[in-house]
Structures are given as structure tokens and as C-alpha cells.
């Protein structure tokens, strides 16, 4: 790794189980000398990404808050989806999550949670498993073959544990099937008693950007309603994708074409009411 890679690796130390770090943590993470690791920390403090705390520890700094504000205002996924997911959530009285990803992590970028019978266990910025749940599998299925191959190489055990295939060929086949379907339905894979119905969201150049997911309790979900939920989530994802493409075209960036709506598998549900509690 370059010196810059090593310095940025210090930020990877932070998670819900470790809110602050010490110099020794940075030394271990970077493999650098104490003097060099200290310089890395001071550079991160200087630009506001870290801040000194009590007892020689360091926490995330105020620049992170500033960047989060800019993300909320400029991120194409958030700006394209915010009003749409709130409109659909209000109409269907359903919980909706907007999900993003980087590397091998998927996380909630935004959510609307009107159904309080389901505990609000998700929150913006919380990382979730990459190989379980509709939010993750929907994104995973639309990664490039190169990205999927690397996933299999680096996370083969987790892929097998999630039932996504014991070999590369099996894994690739499962992802191809999900990609062809254009949606994903999972039951209690991340949270007991919760059904996820997800569809992919793409950028202006038809690259996977994230996913949008209905979070429905198993008591509300019924197999006879599946097609209604699927049609709604695929339509919502398509509208978000078109909004992102339209914004990119208006700003002079990205593709000028309008993304084609993704097809879903056969099954008509015109006029189907997914607000039914079954």
C-alpha cells in the first residue's frame, strides 16, 4: 500500500464497536512505525477527519459532519429518490429503505418508516451484510463479472454460508438469475420476522448505484400479494433511475439516454392493492 492508502486505512478502524482509537491501533492497522502512524493521525486531524479526545484517543472529526451535509444535498441517489420514496411510503403505508454500497459493504442511505409495528432497526449509514437480505442481494446481482469474481475470491466462505453457491459457477448463475428477475424477495435473512422486497437503482450510465427496498412484517406479507409488491418496487426503482438520469442530463454529465424500465417476471396485478394486511 502507498502511504496515502495506509493513512486512509486508519479510518477503517471506526465502527459501532470502536468509536475511538489510540495510536497503537493505527500502528497495527498500517504496519507503520509509531512516528509514521502518529504523522498519519496528525494529518487526518489537520483536515478535520479525526479529532483528539481524552486519554490520548482520537474520534471522527467535524469534517465528517460537513461532508455528510454535502452528500445529502448532492448525492444523485439521495436527491433522485428522496421525494419518490416518501410519496410511495405515504400511499402504501409501507416502510422503505434506500440503500447504497462501496467495496464489500452495503448500507442504508435513507429511509421512511411509518409502520411502527416494526422496530426501526435500520438507520442511515449503518452497514449491513453484503450477502444477505434484499437490499444487498439486489446490488450484488448487478455488479460487474470482475467485481463478482473478486467477491468470490475474498468472501467465498460468506457466500457459501448465505446459500449463494459453493462454486464460482453456482454463484455466477444465482446472480444472473436475480439480475434477470429484476427484483429480489427475502424472508428473515437479516432481521427475524421481516420480509424484504428490493429492486436495483442505476446511474445515468446504467451502472448499479444502489437499491430500494420495502421492509414488510411477515404478518402483513402474504404470498398472494407478492406480485403487487414486486410491481410497486420495480416501478419505484425505475422512476428513481429516470430521475437520476434526468438530473445528470440537465447538468451535462452522464448518459443522454433514458434508461429502459426493467422487466419483471410474468404475472399481471393491475389494480392490485398492496396495502392489504392479508
C-alpha positions as CSV (number, residue, x, y, z in Angstrom):
1,X,0.0,0.0,0.0
2,X,1.1,3.6,-0.6
3,X,1.5,6.0,2.3
4,X,-1.9,7.5,1.4
5,X,-3.6,4.1,1.4
6,X,-2.1,3.4,4.9
7,X,-3.2,6.7,6.3
8,X,-6.8,6.2,5.0
9,X,-6.8,2.7,6.4
10,X,-6.9,4.3,9.8
11,X,-10.5,5.5,9.1
12,X,-11.5,1.8,8.6
13,X,-10.8,1.2,12.3
14,X,-14.0,3.0,13.2
15,X,-17.3,1.1,13.5
16,X,-20.1,0.7,16.0
17,X,-17.8,-1.5,18.2
18,X,-14.9,1.0,18.2
19,X,-15.9,4.7,18.4
20,X,-12.4,5.9,19.2
21,X,-8.8,4.8,18.5
22,X,-5.4,5.0,20.1
23,X,-2.0,5.4,18.4
24,X,-1.3,1.7,18.9
25,X,-4.4,0.9,16.8
26,X,-3.1,3.0,13.9
27,X,0.3,1.3,14.2
28,X,-1.3,-2.1,13.9
29,X,-3.6,-1.2,11.1
30,X,-1.0,0.5,8.9
31,X,2.1,-1.6,9.8
32,X,4.0,1.7,10.1
33,X,6.3,2.9,12.9
34,X,4.8,4.8,15.8
35,X,6.3,8.0,14.5
36,X,4.8,7.5,11.0
37,X,1.5,6.4,12.3
38,X,1.4,9.5,14.5
39,X,2.1,11.7,11.5
40,X,-0.8,10.0,9.7
41,X,-3.1,10.7,12.6
42,X,-2.0,14.4,12.8
43,X,-2.6,14.8,9.0
44,X,-6.2,13.4,9.5
45,X,-6.7,15.7,12.4
46,X,-5.4,18.6,10.4
47,X,-8.1,18.2,7.7
48,X,-10.8,17.5,10.3
49,X,-11.4,13.8,9.6
50,X,-10.1,13.0,13.1
51,X,-10.2,15.0,16.3
52,X,-8.2,14.4,19.6
53,X,-10.2,13.2,22.6
54,X,-9.4,12.3,26.2
55,X,-6.7,10.0,27.2
56,X,-4.7,10.2,24.0
57,X,-7.6,8.8,21.9
58,X,-9.0,10.1,18.7
59,X,-12.5,10.2,17.3
60,X,-14.1,11.1,14.0
61,X,-13.8,14.8,13.4
62,X,-16.1,17.7,12.3
63,X,-15.2,17.5,8.7
64,X,-17.2,14.2,8.5
65,X,-20.3,16.2,9.5
66,X,-19.6,18.8,6.9
67,X,-19.2,16.1,4.2
68,X,-22.4,14.3,5.3
69,X,-24.3,17.6,4.7
70,X,-22.9,17.9,1.2
71,X,-23.7,14.2,0.5
72,X,-27.3,14.8,1.5
73,X,-27.5,17.8,-0.9
74,X,-25.5,16.4,-3.9
75,X,-25.6,12.6,-3.9
76,X,-27.6,11.6,-7.1
77,X,-29.1,8.6,-5.3
78,X,-30.5,10.7,-2.4
79,X,-31.6,13.7,-4.4
80,X,-33.3,11.5,-7.1
81,X,-35.1,9.2,-4.6
82,X,-36.0,11.3,-1.5
83,X,-39.4,12.7,-2.6
84,X,-40.3,9.5,-4.5
85,X,-39.8,7.1,-1.6
86,X,-41.8,9.4,0.7
87,X,-44.7,9.6,-1.7
88,X,-44.9,5.9,-2.2
89,X,-44.4,5.2,1.5
90,X,-47.3,7.5,2.3
91,X,-49.6,6.0,-0.3
92,X,-48.9,2.4,0.7
93,X,-48.2,3.0,4.4
94,X,-45.1,0.9,4.0
95,X,-41.5,1.1,5.3
96,X,-38.9,1.9,2.6
97,X,-35.2,1.9,2.6
98,X,-32.8,3.4,0.1
99,X,-29.5,1.6,0.0
100,X,-26.0,2.3,-1.3
101,X,-22.7,0.5,-1.3
102,X,-19.0,0.7,-1.5
103,X,-16.4,-2.0,-1.7
104,X,-17.9,-5.0,0.1
105,X,-20.3,-3.0,2.3
106,X,-24.0,-2.1,1.7
107,X,-25.7,0.4,3.9
108,X,-28.9,2.4,4.4
109,X,-28.6,5.8,2.8
110,X,-32.2,7.0,3.6
111,X,-35.4,5.5,5.0
112,X,-39.0,6.2,5.6
113,X,-40.6,4.2,8.5
114,X,-44.3,4.8,9.0
115,X,-45.2,1.3,10.2
116,X,-44.1,1.5,13.8
117,X,-45.2,-2.1,14.4
118,X,-41.8,-3.0,13.0
119,X,-38.9,-1.8,15.2
120,X,-36.7,0.8,13.4
121,X,-33.6,-1.3,13.4
122,X,-32.1,0.4,10.4
123,X,-30.6,3.9,10.3
124,X,-28.7,6.0,7.8
125,X,-25.1,4.9,7.5
126,X,-25.5,1.6,9.3
127,X,-23.5,-1.1,7.4
128,X,-25.4,-4.4,6.7
129,X,-24.3,-7.8,5.4
130,X,-23.3,-7.9,1.7
131,X,-24.6,-11.4,1.1
132,X,-28.0,-11.5,2.9
133,X,-31.2,-9.6,2.5
134,X,-32.9,-7.9,-0.4
135,X,-31.0,-4.7,0.0
136,X,-27.7,-6.4,-0.5
137,X,-28.5,-9.2,-3.0
138,X,-30.2,-6.7,-5.3
139,X,-27.0,-4.7,-5.6
140,X,-24.7,-7.8,-5.6
141,X,-26.5,-9.3,-8.6
142,X,-25.7,-6.2,-10.7
143,X,-22.0,-5.9,-10.0
144,X,-19.7,-6.5,-12.9
145,X,-18.3,-10.0,-13.5
146,X,-14.9,-8.7,-12.4
147,X,-16.4,-7.4,-9.1
148,X,-18.3,-10.7,-8.5
149,X,-15.2,-12.7,-9.2
150,X,-13.3,-10.8,-6.5
151,X,-16.2,-11.2,-4.1
152,X,-16.0,-15.0,-4.6
153,X,-12.2,-14.9,-4.1
154,X,-12.2,-12.8,-1.0
155,X,-15.5,-13.8,0.6
156,X,-16.2,-17.3,-0.6
157,X,-17.0,-18.6,2.9
158,X,-19.6,-15.9,3.5
159,X,-21.1,-16.6,0.0
160,X,-21.4,-20.3,0.8
161,X,-22.9,-19.6,4.2
162,X,-25.5,-17.4,2.6
163,X,-26.5,-20.2,0.2
164,X,-25.5,-18.2,-2.9
165,X,-23.3,-21.0,-4.3
166,X,-20.5,-23.3,-3.3
167,X,-18.5,-22.6,-6.5
168,X,-17.9,-19.7,-8.8
169,X,-20.2,-21.1,-11.5
170,X,-23.0,-21.6,-9.0
171,X,-22.6,-18.1,-7.6
172,X,-22.5,-16.5,-11.0
173,X,-25.6,-18.5,-12.0
174,X,-27.5,-17.3,-8.9
175,X,-26.5,-13.7,-9.6
176,X,-27.5,-14.0,-13.2
177,X,-31.0,-15.2,-12.2
178,X,-31.5,-12.4,-9.8
179,X,-30.3,-9.9,-12.4
180,X,-32.8,-11.3,-15.0
181,X,-35.7,-11.2,-12.5
182,X,-35.1,-7.5,-11.8
183,X,-36.1,-7.8,-8.2
184,X,-35.4,-9.8,-5.0
185,X,-37.6,-11.1,-2.2
186,X,-36.1,-12.4,1.0
187,X,-37.6,-13.6,4.3
188,X,-35.9,-13.0,7.7
189,X,-32.4,-13.1,6.3
190,X,-31.2,-10.1,8.3
191,X,-34.0,-9.4,10.8
192,X,-36.3,-12.1,12.1
193,X,-39.9,-11.6,11.1
194,X,-39.1,-9.1,8.3
195,X,-39.6,-9.6,4.5
196,X,-37.5,-7.5,2.1
197,X,-38.7,-6.7,-1.5
198,X,-35.9,-4.9,-3.4
199,X,-35.2,-3.6,-6.9
200,X,-32.0,-2.1,-8.3
201,X,-31.3,1.6,-8.9
202,X,-28.9,2.7,-11.7
203,X,-27.0,5.8,-12.6
204,X,-27.2,7.7,-15.8
205,X,-24.8,5.2,-17.5
206,X,-26.8,2.1,-16.3
207,X,-24.3,1.2,-13.6
208,X,-25.6,-0.1,-10.3
209,X,-25.9,2.7,-7.8
210,X,-27.9,1.1,-5.0
211,X,-31.3,-0.5,-4.2
212,X,-34.7,0.5,-2.9
213,X,-36.4,-1.9,-0.6
214,X,-39.8,-2.4,1.0
215,X,-39.5,-3.7,4.6
216,X,-42.7,-5.6,5.5
217,X,-43.5,-7.7,8.5
218,X,-44.2,-11.4,7.8
219,X,-47.6,-10.9,9.4
220,X,-48.5,-8.4,6.7
221,X,-46.8,-10.2,3.9
222,X,-48.8,-12.8,2.0
223,X,-47.6,-14.9,-1.0
224,X,-50.7,-13.8,-2.9
225,X,-49.6,-10.2,-2.6
226,X,-46.0,-10.8,-3.8
227,X,-46.7,-9.7,-7.4
228,X,-48.3,-6.5,-6.2
229,X,-45.3,-5.6,-4.0
230,X,-42.9,-6.5,-6.8
231,X,-44.7,-4.3,-9.4
232,X,-44.6,-1.4,-7.0
233,X,-41.0,-1.7,-6.0
234,X,-39.8,-2.2,-9.6
235,X,-41.8,0.8,-10.7
236,X,-40.3,2.9,-7.9
237,X,-36.8,1.9,-8.7
238,X,-37.4,2.7,-12.4
239,X,-38.7,6.1,-11.5
240,X,-35.7,6.8,-9.3
241,X,-33.3,5.7,-12.1
242,X,-35.1,8.0,-14.5
243,X,-34.9,10.9,-12.1
244,X,-31.1,10.4,-11.7
245,X,-30.7,10.2,-15.5
246,X,-32.7,13.3,-16.0
247,X,-30.7,15.2,-13.4
248,X,-27.4,14.1,-15.0
249,X,-28.7,15.1,-18.4
250,X,-29.7,18.5,-17.1
251,X,-26.3,19.1,-15.6
252,X,-24.5,17.9,-18.7
253,X,-23.0,14.8,-17.1
254,X,-23.6,11.1,-17.7
255,X,-25.5,9.5,-20.5
256,X,-28.1,11.4,-22.5
257,X,-30.3,8.3,-23.0
258,X,-33.3,7.5,-20.8
259,X,-32.9,4.1,-19.0
260,X,-35.3,1.5,-20.1
261,X,-37.7,0.2,-17.4
262,X,-36.5,-3.2,-16.1
263,X,-38.8,-6.1,-16.9
264,X,-40.2,-8.3,-14.2
265,X,-41.3,-11.9,-14.5
266,X,-44.7,-12.8,-15.8
267,X,-47.8,-12.1,-13.7
268,X,-50.4,-9.4,-14.0
269,X,-51.6,-7.5,-11.0
270,X,-53.4,-4.4,-12.4
271,X,-55.2,-2.7,-9.7
272,X,-53.7,-4.9,-7.0
273,X,-53.8,-3.3,-3.6
274,X,-50.6,-4.0,-1.7
275,X,-51.8,-2.0,1.3
276,X,-53.9,-5.0,2.3
277,X,-52.9,-6.6,5.6
278,X,-53.9,-10.1,4.4
